[in-house]
Amino acid sequence: KVGWYNAVLQPAFHLPYPDDTLAFVVLSTPSMFDKALKPFVSKERLKIIRDPVDQCVSHHLSRVKEKFPDQRVDIMFDYEMLPSRKPKFLAQTAAHVAGAAYYYQRKDVKLDPWGKKKIFGVCIHPKYGGWFAIRALLLFPAIQVPFLEQPPPVDCVSSEEKRIELLEQFNFHWQDGRYRDIIEVKERYSEEQKTYFATPPAERFRLLGLSQEAQ
């Protein structure tokens, strides 16, 4: 419910819907690369592709929207900004309140070792660890769900030591991706997918077999 999200944030970040409004947080799992992105790119090969992942997600969510012709469906993407330069929604907070993934933050560590350093939080999924992404929010403004019960996210990094290790790795060594394996995972990105996301955006087209013209 939108109210779960608004309840944990300052008014400046609130979503402008009644508290009981139904919302879905959309995640992409490791298999998205092979099952959605590559087929999308090969199908759209002759069209202009600026950001393959964002356009792929947008394509699939517009198809979801078509399934509800009688409903208003609002879609917010994780990369969208308001004119104030604030994100349209805080993806990790949304995932946490929806019970999709646990958002580990500095406040989850009792004996904080970082002093004045800025420490960013990170979401961990009980099945995929850090090998997933939060892509969008689907809102159904006409559907009110006062009866919906809030599921708590799975606290899969429960020890103090592991939480410190997670935040250390994410904040200071994020390039090596070790934080993603802070727990035993069921599935992770393929080597091809790791290479794709580790490559500067301008050079990713070549990896997908896209020519300069497609860019």
Disulfide bonds with the S-S distance in Angstrom:
none
